[in-house]
């Protein structure tokens, strides 16, 4: 159902122009999109159904300069992508107001549930009034049904009118406001027929009472409102349960933090006022208020809200920590690296909201079906009224039947069928450490039949270790470690770590320079090089086997190879078995040398593998598979494999906290357990089944209820009960996804081991 509230402001700061113009929108609330557009997120509190969603998006897309609009029904928000050269953000809010929807800009760093709480409180008060009135009127009606007639019956009818009219006027306000606003904007919504039904039933009852007729419909009018309000309030509460997991995440943010000044003094400051570079103190038992780097202190951090893993992670000096995580055991001093609106927590919230706003083919189908309902409902009611008059029914009876048709044909169940299931599924996955960035990803994931893995950092840990002791003296180790310490390459970092484990002190090296794609160079008495075999002058056949290598050359001395093995992920083999048990094909594509890829494929149990594949090769293969109808899940590192991830039907990436918002994947799993892949597939398949079940419920309801109502077999009271019940049933069915949550990834792989006869 659509509704639109009162005169809610869309401004965020005082107007600087005439009162007829909207106030300026704070530029800080605008985001930069990847395609060069600006994005503005607006709260639309009166958006309640698929019809509202279509109206909101249509009003924005009609503006010149607005290139896209994605409404999120559950969060009551709309994200507009626009060209700032052609349209002002104030015009976007004004367009929604002109369409009958109050709106205000969203501050992503702020969680404010007051609007939702106010709506719930109003619905609850209206429900209480309608219920109290309905109970008393039903007591009076029992006397009439028991045989009261003449003056006694009229007296009971007038007493019922005295109770019903104020109750209808008060309890029906959510519907009347919505209907009035829609008609004022010259459009229809589903609260128009609801309001017509209630008001017409009350007016007809007053007329029947005034002429001392045998029947009055005050009980039906108030009971109609009562059941409608039950449905709307329960829908509101169920939406709150299924509401964006990202919003719940943001509630973990601290509003204040202890800032340590240069003189050592400390004071509480609002996190929104703390800038990058500030030093804050976090005591044991407190949540980290902002992203930053540990300056001093040792502690254990509970990152389960980010990774889904219950085991705390030890942190020390120079380790990164993230807002919302819980500091367990010791005080920490942290240097802030991101402002409150740019923290990892805020990034996840934005990505989750974007995912909920995205829609696939099921949502599009539901939207198209719901779009034709508003005119169809009024047409059906009008035809029913005229048809019954033609066959000889009285105006009274024809009007009662038409009212029932107006009520029973509300498409709430159809509008809830998809978003309710997707929102609940997104929350379930987030609790498992899996972030869904694209709302249509779950639909596509449920239909894939091939999974292609990258190797490094995906099937392997991405933490190489020395395969064998190199033929290097202490000077070679010291100089190689000095160059390696200045590089971010994984093998260079592994070399520096190996030198540190051996207690080797790097020698001073000058003129250090990085050569992209080749390695590092420097000078210590002689020229030094560290990097690729060809860069350092290593022989082509010097090293054989499934090793990754980095070469060091000191002047004219023979180059030395440091060989590393990238360890297989502990759950790789079990994950592959779990995927095969789900009847999926599994393949491996890597840019590493063929012998290294072959070793990993053999260890993981993958028969279909290829090495020496650059990102373009992977993207071409995925595009070719898509051309012939293949549906592929690509699991890669999220950055280097961006072209392949984009070319796949759906993509997943393991990510460190710093990579989550930059990853090109549709889904990111922050847990270190590779079993997140089969766990996500399990949720996706169950979500698809739930959506199809919801469609079946909605369609079955309409196929049964509408003909019965038009045939005169459904009273307005029964129509109200049926309509509310269908909406509640669809939402409750979606919530089953959360009750039967997806098993943790580790459980999925343990099941695989059990089925294979291996120890769990």
PyMOL commands that set and color helices and strands:
alter all, ss='L'
color gray80, all
select helices_A, chain A and resi 27-29+50-61+89-98+114-145+150-171+173-184+190-210+218-242+245-250+271-273+304-307+340-342+344-357+361-371+373-390+395-408+412-431+441-446+455-459+474-484+490-501+533-536+572-581+594-604+615-627+642-647+657-659+676-710+716-739+745-756
alter helices_A, ss='H'
color red, helices_A
select strands_A, chain A and resi 30-32+38-43+66-72+77-82+104-105+256-260+266-270+279-282+292-296+299-302+313-315+320-321+326-327+332-336+434-436+450-453+460-466+510-515+519-523+527-531+548-554+560-568+585-589+608-610+632-636+650-654+667-669
alter strands_A, ss='S'
color yellow, strands_A
deselect
rebuild
show_as cartoon
